[in-house]
Amino acid sequence: MKLLKNRKIAALLMVLMILGGSLYGGHRSLMKLRNEAEAVFYNGVEGDGLGIQNDLNERIDLAYNLVTVAKRYLSQDDEAVQKLLTARDTLSSAQDPKEKNAANRQLTEASIELYEALGGRSLTEKDEKYRQQIYQDLSSRNDTISHDGYNQAAEDFNKTLRSF
């Protein structure tokens, strides 16, 4: 009877160890995939620094340039100017890819609003050209972000996470 009891305990311990090892191994694999995807976000697929974060930094700078043009024609307290400055600050302080994505969307909406507000003003030829170029660059950076290799890495991670 004692031998049978010891076998049951041993079998239970073995099952618990296998289950624990599987969960631990799965967690490690998921964390590795997550870290790899995050590295691609910040450093690019090739590790050359040309990841989404680089494009977001450029969009932050471009947004400030659009505000600089706007301040020549609109007051600093203008709602569209303030909205873009707030969106820019939000994107600058976002901590992770999810927050950065939401902040980037906010920056896109705010830049469109300010771009359109300036479109109704009599800008100098130079400022009008600059306004259009900034807007094209903002759009181009967003397009680059939408085709970045990070998106595939994040999709792979999410797919693995769902299957786990």
N, C-alpha and C positions, 0 to 999 in steps of 0.2 A: 504494500500500500504506500509506504514511504517512497519507494522508487518511482511509482506511478505519479505521486504528487510532485516529486522533483522534476520529472519529465514535463509535466504540465507547466510548471513554473519556468523551466528552461525554454520550452516552446513559446510561452508567452513573452519572455524576455527577448527571444530571438525575433519574434514578430515585431515587437516594439523597437528593437534596434534596427531592423530592416526599414520599418516605416520612418523612424527618425533619420536614418541615413539618407533615405530617398528624399525626404522633405528638405534636409540640409543641402543635399546635392542640387536639388531643384532650385532652391533659393540662391545658391552660389552661381548657378548657370544663369538665372534671371538677372542677378546683379551684374554679372559680367556683360551680358547683352545690353543692359541699361547703361552701364558705364561706357561701353563702346559707342553706343548711339549718342550719348552725351558728348563724347570726345569728338565725334563727327560734327555735331552742332557747333562746337567752339573752334575746332581746328580744321575742319573740312575732311573730305574723303581721303585726300592724299596727305593729310597732316601738315599742310602748307599754310594754315591760318586762314584759308579762304572758305570758311564755313559760314553758316547763317549768321553767327554773331558778327562777323565782319560786315555783312550786308546791313545788319541792323545798326551798327555803328555809323555806317555811311548814311543811312536814312535819318539817324539822329542829327547828323551834321547838315544834311540837306534841309531838314525841317527848320533848323535854326536859320539857314540862309533864306528860306522862304519868309520867315518872320522878319528878317532884316529888311527885305524888300517891302514887306507889308507895312512896316513901321514908317516908311516914307509917305504912305498914303492913308493909313488908318491910325487911330490912336492906339497907344499901348494897352488901353483898357478895352479895346474892341473884343467882343465875344469870340470871334473866330481866331484872333491872335492868341487870346488867353487859352482857348481850347487846344490849340496846337502846342503851345508852351507846356501845358499840363500833360498832354499826351507824350510829348518828348521826355519830360521828367519821369513819367510813369514807365516808359520804355527803358530809360537809363537806369532806373532803380529796380527793375524786374529781376528776380533772382534765378528763375529756372525757365527752361524752354516753354512750359505751359503758360507761365505768366508773361513771358516775352511775346508769345504768339498773340495773346489777348491785347497786350499793350501795342503791338505792331498794328493790329486791326484798328485800334483807337487812333493811332497816329495816321493811318491811311484815311480814315473818315475825316479827321480834323484837317489834314492837308488838302483834301478835296474841297472842304468847306472854305478854307482860306484862299485857295486857288480861284475858286468861283467868285468869292467876294472881291478879289483883286481884279477879276475879269470885267467887272462893272465899273472900274475906275479908269481914269485917263492916265495911264502910265507912260513914262517916256519910252521911246522905242527900245532903248537899252534894257530898261527894267522889264518891259513886256517880253522881250526875248529871254531874259534871265528867268522870269517867272515860268515861262513855258519849258525852258531847259531843266529847271529844278523839278518841275512836275514830271517831266519825261524820265528824269533820273530816278525819282522816287518810285515811279511805276516800274521802271526797268529793274530796280533792285528787288521789288516785290515779285516780279516775274522770275528772277534768278532764285529767290528763296523758294518759290513754289516748285522749282525743278531741282532743288538741291538733293544730293545723295543722302542727307540726313533723313529726309522723308521716307526713303526706303528702309533705312536702318530702324527708324522708329516704328514703321509698319511691321517689320520683322519681329521686333521686340513685343509689340502689342499682340501680334498673332501667337507668338510663343506663350505670352502671359495668359491669353484666353484659353489656349489649349491645355495649359497647366491646371 
